């Protein structure tokens, strides 16, 4: 222990939302953790998915096979799972709320709540979360499981540049730093969540975050549900509002020129064609997070409606 010298980053209050779960460095490593801890030999993955999950399978020498997802986001899967085979189910935009029934039907499932941070895990269902998708942290994941393996603790200090940069400057100035940082996650070993990430997550006002997200989502739902090509329900602390509309890619490009940036989720699904490609191209995950007010939502939707009319 060192005594004296300059001050380090302050210890903030310790009030994490999931203090009782296993805390890891990334959601993809939560998948790797489950593969190791459960002795999984094969995962069935939805085609509509981030490529990071099947890259984890390849890294961990776990076989995988793809299945279809319906337009209601439910798995279309009628096989019987063999020993050491598991079904990976994604809770898209928090809209998949029948996890008990899915567990009863398929027995061995991994429930991906990366887009549903505020949806609490159900006992007996392996469930994983991502912190980066909801908060300004360099990394972090929570995992609900009965299986345990020992891991070392991660260090996050070198992953803060783009976060601190955007806090005081613009996103565009630090976008390259953000992209470079994203590349580092592919090869990170399984680690316990860092002290730095624990510290930041312990100081977040989760109730305010949850309330703001729900208020913004509800406003968007009221304005856009009549043109949305999919049925969407209100959920706890939503990730984003999924607007399914034709010419999604073009509208996204037009909005970016106006400083409204809509994330491109899972372009790796393009190669499958069909619904996976359609959803990846045409579902616009409209931001509704805690950084924004209803005034921001009004501005975003007004501009969106203008671009929809221009494209048509």
Secondary structure, DSSP 8 states (H G I E B T S, - for coil): ---SSS--S-------TTTTSEEES-HHHHHHHHHHHHT--EEEEESSS-HHHHHHHHHTT-EEEEEEE-TTS-EE------TTEEEEEE-GGG----HHHHHHHHSSEEEE-TT-TTS---TTSEEEEESTTTSS-S--EEEE-S------B---GGG-HHHHHHHHS-TGGGHHHHHHHHHHGGG----B--HHHHHHHTT--HHHHHHHHHHHHHHHHHHHTTT-SS-----TT-SEEEEE-TTHHHHHHHHHTTT---B---GGGGGG-HHHHHHHHHEEEEE--TT--HHHHHHHHHHHHHHHHHH-
